[in-house]
């Protein structure tokens, strides 16, 4: 295990995704946010099948920051139950992982 994680989060609009991503970057909870527009989502919600156009956010962070990251997303997100799923990252480009480690330092650390 590399000590890094990638998270998937959906947002209802590009505006909210950008605002959320910028906040997470400023707080140093993530090193990088990729925004994938126009994701068509289908899901069960309150007993019925829903369909929505969403923005997929792909976040890169350090594994030890996940609890704080998830908590912050829950505070800032407009959904009552935001999707936040994470996977541990395996080996990767050492220079990229060094960069990720230097940028995702957590709140209050620069």
ChimeraX attribute file (.defattr): number of C-alpha atoms within 10 A of each C-alpha:
attribute: neighborCount
match mode: 1-to-1
recipient: residues
	/A:1	9
	/A:2	12
	/A:3	15
	/A:4	21
	/A:5	21
	/A:6	19
	/A:7	20
	/A:8	16
	/A:9	20
	/A:10	24
	/A:11	23
	/A:12	17
	/A:13	14
	/A:14	17
	/A:15	11
	/A:16	16
	/A:17	24
	/A:18	17
	/A:19	13
	/A:20	20
	/A:21	22
	/A:22	15
	/A:23	16
	/A:24	23
	/A:25	19
	/A:26	15
	/A:27	19
	/A:28	22
	/A:29	27
	/A:30	28
	/A:31	21
	/A:32	18
	/A:33	21
	/A:34	15
	/A:35	17
	/A:36	14
	/A:37	16
	/A:38	14
	/A:39	14
	/A:40	11
	/A:41	13
	/A:42	11
	/A:43	10
	/A:44	9
	/A:45	9
	/A:46	7
	/A:47	6
	/A:48	8
	/A:49	9
	/A:50	11
	/A:51	12
	/A:52	12
	/A:53	15
	/A:54	19
	/A:55	24
	/A:56	23
	/A:57	22
	/A:58	18
	/A:59	23
	/A:60	23
	/A:61	29
	/A:62	25
	/A:63	19
	/A:64	14
	/A:65	19
	/A:66	19
	/A:67	10
	/A:68	13
	/A:69	24
	/A:70	18
	/A:71	11
	/A:72	16
	/A:73	19
	/A:74	16
	/A:75	12
	/A:76	14
	/A:77	19
	/A:78	13
	/A:79	13
	/A:80	8
	/A:81	8
	/A:82	16
	/A:83	16
	/A:84	16
	/A:85	13
	/A:86	17
	/A:87	11
	/A:88	15
	/A:89	17
	/A:90	10
	/A:91	11
	/A:92	9
	/A:93	8
	/A:94	9
	/A:95	9
	/A:96	10
	/A:97	19
	/A:98	10
	/A:99	12
	/A:100	18
	/A:101	17
	/A:102	13
	/A:103	19
	/A:104	25
	/A:105	19
	/A:106	22
	/A:107	15
	/A:108	8
	/A:109	9
	/A:110	10
